[in-house]
Amino acid sequence: MLYMIIESFRKGKVKELYKRFAEKGRQLPPGVTYINSWIDEKIETCYQLMESDSVEKLFEWTEHWNDLAGFEIKRVLTSAEVQEKVNSLE
């Protein structure tokens, strides 16, 4: 399953976040795969696309970062998956 993670950096914590990332990596639990990410121009919000077999594993991952960022996790579908769902409605 695909998830869009909207990560809001806590004020004044960006350097600390990137330092931890450099030292420890993403700290993803087994079953979670990082796909790609984008950060806004103000360096306040990161949008990450992840694949995971359960949302609980994503909650496990955010525990490593909750002191430096807040998280919103949304299940997303590919365009092909949506097309398939729409076609099945007919």
Summary of the structure (lengths in Angstrom):
residues: 90
radius of gyration: 14.9
end to end distance: 24.7
largest distance: 51.8
contacts: 216
relative contact order: 0.29
helix: 32%
strand: 36%
